[in-house]
Amino acid sequence: MSANGNEPGIQPPGARVLLKPIEQDDRTSSGIYLPDTAKEKPQLGVVIAVGDADDIKVQVNDRVFFAKYSGTEIIYKGDTFLLMDVGDLLTRVTN
Protein backbone atom coordinates (compact mmCIF):
# COMPACT_ATOMS: atom_id res chain seq x y z
CA MET A 1 0.00 0.00 0.00
CA SER A 2 1.69 3.19 -1.14
CA ALA A 3 0.82 6.84 -1.06
CA ASN A 4 -1.03 7.98 -4.14
CA GLY A 5 0.19 11.50 -4.98
CA ASN A 6 3.63 11.47 -3.36
CA GLU A 7 4.59 7.85 -4.01
CA PRO A 8 8.37 7.51 -4.02
CA GLY A 9 8.37 4.10 -5.74
CA ILE A 10 9.61 2.24 -2.65
CA GLN A 11 7.54 -0.61 -1.17
CA PRO A 12 8.66 -1.75 2.31
CA PRO A 13 8.55 -5.51 2.91
CA GLY A 14 6.74 -7.27 5.78
CA ALA A 15 6.17 -5.32 8.99
CA ARG A 16 8.03 -2.20 7.93
CA VAL A 17 6.95 1.34 7.13
CA LEU A 18 8.47 4.09 5.02
CA LEU A 19 8.35 7.53 6.65
CA LYS A 20 9.12 11.05 5.52
CA PRO A 21 10.65 12.72 8.61
CA ILE A 22 9.23 16.13 9.54
CA GLU A 23 12.21 18.39 10.20
CA GLN A 24 12.09 20.97 12.97
CA ASP A 25 12.09 24.67 12.11
CA ASP A 26 15.33 26.53 11.42
CA ARG A 27 14.39 29.14 14.04
CA THR A 28 13.12 29.04 17.58
CA SER A 29 9.80 30.62 18.55
CA SER A 30 11.71 33.76 19.55
CA GLY A 31 13.40 33.98 16.12
CA ILE A 32 16.86 32.63 16.94
CA TYR A 33 18.43 30.75 14.03
CA LEU A 34 19.39 27.13 14.78
CA PRO A 35 22.37 25.68 12.90
CA ASP A 36 22.12 22.06 11.74
CA THR A 37 24.45 20.96 14.55
CA ALA A 38 22.01 22.26 17.19
CA LYS A 39 18.87 20.69 15.77
CA GLU A 40 17.35 17.63 17.36
CA LYS A 41 17.05 14.49 15.26
CA PRO A 42 13.43 14.32 14.01
CA GLN A 43 11.04 12.04 15.87
CA LEU A 44 7.90 12.90 13.93
CA GLY A 45 7.14 11.70 10.43
CA VAL A 46 4.45 11.01 7.86
CA VAL A 47 3.81 7.45 6.73
CA ILE A 48 4.50 7.24 2.99
CA ALA A 49 4.12 3.48 2.47
CA VAL A 50 3.40 0.42 4.63
CA GLY A 51 4.50 -3.19 4.28
CA ASP A 52 2.24 -6.13 3.61
CA ALA A 53 2.09 -7.63 7.13
CA ASP A 54 -1.39 -8.12 8.59
CA ASP A 55 -0.65 -6.53 11.99
CA ILE A 56 0.29 -3.02 10.80
CA LYS A 57 -2.00 -0.50 12.49
CA VAL A 58 -0.93 2.65 10.63
CA GLN A 59 -1.97 3.89 7.21
CA VAL A 60 -0.47 6.08 4.52
CA ASN A 61 -0.54 9.80 5.49
CA ASP A 62 -0.71 9.07 9.26
CA ARG A 63 1.61 11.26 11.32
CA VAL A 64 3.59 9.21 13.84
CA PHE A 65 6.23 9.58 16.52
CA PHE A 66 9.10 7.10 16.33
CA ALA A 67 12.10 6.13 18.46
CA LYS A 68 14.84 8.75 18.16
CA TYR A 69 17.63 6.71 16.55
CA SER A 70 15.55 4.05 14.81
CA GLY A 71 15.21 3.19 11.17
CA THR A 72 17.49 3.27 8.19
CA GLU A 73 17.86 6.54 6.32
CA ILE A 74 17.27 6.23 2.59
CA ILE A 75 17.93 8.99 0.09
CA TYR A 76 15.91 8.38 -3.05
CA LYS A 77 15.60 10.86 -5.92
CA GLY A 78 16.87 13.64 -3.65
CA ASP A 79 14.35 13.02 -0.83
CA THR A 80 15.23 11.57 2.56
CA PHE A 81 13.08 8.77 3.99
CA LEU A 82 13.28 6.43 6.96
CA LEU A 83 12.59 2.72 6.61
CA MET A 84 11.78 1.13 9.96
CA ASP A 85 10.09 -1.73 11.73
CA VAL A 86 6.55 -1.08 12.87
CA GLY A 87 7.71 -1.85 16.43
CA ASP A 88 9.84 1.33 16.40
CA LEU A 89 6.72 3.50 16.06
CA LEU A 90 5.73 5.01 19.40
CA THR A 91 2.32 6.55 18.71
CA ARG A 92 0.10 8.01 16.03
CA VAL A 93 -0.73 11.73 16.12
CA THR A 94 -4.48 12.18 15.86
CA ASN A 95 -4.83 15.93 15.34
Summary of the structure (lengths in Angstrom):
residues: 95
radius of gyration: 14.0
end to end distance: 22.6
largest distance: 45.4
contacts: 239
relative contact order: 0.30
helix: 6%
strand: 39%
